[in-house]
Amino acid sequence: MKTNQEIDEKLVKAYKAGDKKALAALVKRWHKLFCDKAYWLVKDKEAAKDIAQDSWSIIINKIEHLKEPKQFKYWAYRIVINKATDWLRLQSKQQKQPFNDNKDIEDDAEDDLENQQLKQRLLKAINQLPENQKVIIGLFYTQSYSIKQISDLLNISVGTVKSRLFHAREKLKITLKHKNYEN
């Protein structure tokens, strides 16, 4: 049984050799996942679809330069994440609105009031983090990516991932501790 990486490698090599059906197979395998990843980051379905589509344009234009076809997933996810991050930057410049709309908190009626308030304070604190730290926090805690996987996805060093994660945690601790004294 072939692993997903082997399947991706075969499809990428076939596409590079001129097989247009291989590209269709890659799109079929990955498009929904790209949309899901973009939506997880931007929380806007239409924008997520656009980001996935834009990412495919970049993937198609640059796939010839992909040196390790087995790494297609990480390479392509990095493109999706970069496009989503660009979209978020543009939105924050235009609207200065929070990164997360707190729908998850509002939908969770079973949590008691104290837990909801804590979640709201945590999301608000996360929204105040720099964009690069928000992404790391989300990938690490929400998506359960390892530090190495985050490093590969974002094309940054493992040390940078650890540093951003550390500083984000410290800022969150300070913010949440400070808010507890105010309440």
Salt bridges, closest charged atoms under 4 A:
ASP8 OD1 - ARG29 NE 2.96
GLU9 OE2 - LYS13 NZ 3.20
ASP36 OD2 - LYS32 NZ 3.15
GLU46 OE2 - LYS49 NZ 3.75
ASP86 OD1 - ARG89 NH1 3.07
ASP101 OD2 - LYS103 NZ 3.66
ASP108 OD2 - LYS119 NZ 3.04
ASP111 OD2 - LYS119 NZ 2.42
GLU131 OE1 - LYS134 NZ 3.71
ASP152 OD1 - LYS148 NZ 2.97
GLU170 OE2 - LYS173 NZ 3.20
GLU182 OE2 - HIS178 NE2 2.76
